[in-house]
């Protein structure tokens, strides 16, 4: 089952805009994240939940998507996510903003797997100004947005394909199908 969830957990950049999240859904994802391991059990991460259209639209404006496809505007208009969770770090609990990068990845992946289990999906977004997002969300100066996770009901086709000629960049075809090249397991194993 975990293998199937991982295969379905793609970085979606197109969503069914009619799907609406509830705060309870996002709280359930944050609850999964809360239970994840934390370096030295410090637990400095906090979560800003957004499923109200006005706030979702404001956060969306602060994000930059699909850096490997600069010729495209993604998500396409009308295909934006309908919820966000902004993963933040409370520097009063620990001011070392680099120490918990792995924790951030773990909680983001856990939340996304919880969404995939419901037939939904999302994407991790690191391309944003932390300070701009902090001000937008009216967070105290001690709270630092570290990663934004978008959520929605996927409305695009993503295909996992083999790496050819060492090229790992994702790409889209003329039908807007998104391809994600993956190295083979043999190429990944060191022994």
C-alpha positions in Angstrom: 0.0 0.0 0.0 2.8 2.5 0.8 4.4 1.7 -2.6 1.1 2.6 -4.4 0.7 5.8 -2.4 4.3 6.9 -3.2 3.7 6.2 -6.9 0.5 8.3 -6.9 2.2 11.1 -4.9 3.4 13.2 -7.8 4.2 16.9 -7.8 0.9 18.1 -9.3 0.7 21.5 -11.0 -2.9 21.4 -12.1 -6.0 20.9 -10.0 -9.8 20.7 -10.2 -10.7 24.2 -9.0 -14.2 23.1 -7.9 -12.8 20.9 -5.1 -13.0 22.6 -1.7 -11.0 21.6 1.3 -12.3 21.9 4.9 -10.2 23.2 7.7 -10.7 19.8 9.3 -9.0 18.0 6.4 -5.9 20.3 6.7 -5.9 19.9 10.5 -5.8 16.1 9.9 -2.8 16.5 7.7 -1.1 18.7 10.3 -1.9 16.1 12.9 -0.1 13.5 10.8 2.8 15.9 10.6 2.8 16.5 14.3 3.3 12.9 15.0 6.4 12.6 12.7 9.9 12.3 14.2 11.7 15.5 15.0 15.4 16.1 15.4 16.3 15.8 19.1 12.5 16.0 19.6 12.6 19.8 19.6 9.4 20.1 17.4 10.0 23.7 16.2 7.7 23.4 13.2 4.3 25.2 13.1 1.7 25.1 10.4 -0.4 27.9 8.8 -3.6 26.3 7.2 -5.3 28.0 4.3 -8.5 26.8 2.5 -10.4 30.0 2.3 -10.3 31.2 -1.4 -9.1 34.7 -0.6 -6.1 33.5 1.5 -5.4 30.7 -1.0 -5.3 33.2 -3.8 -2.9 35.5 -1.9 -0.5 32.7 -1.1 -0.6 31.5 -4.7 0.6 34.9 -5.8 3.7 34.5 -3.6 4.7 31.2 -5.1 6.7 30.4 -8.2 6.2 27.0 -10.0 7.9 24.7 -12.4 11.3 26.4 -12.6 12.4 23.8 -15.1 9.6 24.9 -17.5 10.1 28.7 -17.7 8.2 28.9 -21.0 5.0 27.8 -19.2 2.8 29.5 -16.7 2.0 26.8 -14.2 -0.5 26.1 -12.8 -2.5 27.1 -15.8 -5.2 29.7 -15.0 -8.2 28.0 -13.3 -6.1 25.0 -12.3 -4.6 26.5 -9.1 -4.6 24.5 -5.8 -7.5 25.1 -3.4 -5.5 24.8 -0.2 -2.1 25.4 1.3 -0.2 24.5 4.4 2.8 26.7 5.1 5.4 24.9 7.2 7.1 27.4 9.5 9.8 27.2 12.1 9.5 28.9 15.4 12.9 30.4 16.2 12.0 30.7 19.9 12.0 26.9 20.0 15.3 26.7 18.0 16.9 29.6 15.9 18.9 27.2 13.7 16.9 27.4 10.5 19.1 24.8 8.7 19.0 22.1 11.3 15.4 21.0 10.6 15.4 20.8 6.8 15.0 17.0 6.9 12.2 17.4 9.4 10.4 19.7 7.0 10.8 17.2 4.2 9.5 14.4 6.4 6.4 16.3 7.5 5.6 17.6 4.0 5.8 14.1 2.5 3.7 12.8 5.3 1.0 15.4 4.7 1.1 14.7 0.9 0.7 11.0 1.5 -2.3 11.6 3.7 -3.8 13.7 0.9 -3.0 11.0 -1.7 -4.8 8.4 0.5 -7.9 10.5 0.0 -7.5 10.6 -3.8 -6.1 14.2 -3.6 -2.6 15.5 -4.2 -0.2 18.4 -4.0 3.3 19.8 -4.4 6.0 21.1 -2.2 7.0 24.7 -3.1 10.3 26.2 -2.0 10.4 29.0 -4.5 9.0 31.9 -2.5 10.2 34.8 -0.4 9.9 33.7 3.3 9.8 37.3 4.5 7.0 38.3 2.0 4.9 35.2 3.0 5.5 35.9 6.8 4.2 39.5 6.3 1.3 38.3 4.2 0.2 35.8 6.8 0.8 38.4 9.6 3.1 36.0 11.5 5.4 37.2 14.3 9.0 37.8 13.4 10.0 34.7 15.3 8.0 32.5 12.8 9.8 31.7 9.5 7.9 30.2 6.5 10.2 27.4 5.4 8.1 25.4 2.8 4.7 25.8 1.2 2.7 22.7 0.4 -0.1 23.1 -2.1 -3.1 20.8 -2.1 -5.9 20.0 -4.5 -7.8 17.4 -6.5 -5.3 16.6 -9.3 -6.5 17.5 -12.8 -3.6 16.6 -15.0 -1.8 13.5 -16.2 1.7 12.7 -14.9 3.7 9.9 -16.3 6.8 8.4 -14.7 9.3 7.5 -17.4 12.9 6.2 -17.5 15.8 8.6 -17.7 17.3 8.8 -21.2 20.8 10.0 -21.9 21.2 11.1 -18.3 18.5 13.8 -18.6 16.3 14.1 -15.5 14.4 17.3 -16.2 10.7 16.9 -16.3 8.9 18.0 -19.4 5.4 18.3 -21.0 4.3 17.1 -24.4 2.0 18.8 -26.9 -1.1 17.4 -25.0 0.2 18.9 -21.8 1.0 15.5 -20.3 3.7 15.9 -17.6 6.6 13.4 -17.8 8.9 12.8 -14.8 12.1 10.8 -15.7 13.3 8.6 -12.9 16.7 6.8 -12.7 16.5 3.0 -12.5 16.9 1.2 -9.2 20.1 -0.3 -10.5 21.5 3.2 -11.1 20.5 4.3 -7.5 22.0 1.3 -5.6 25.7 1.6 -4.5 26.2 -2.1 -3.9 
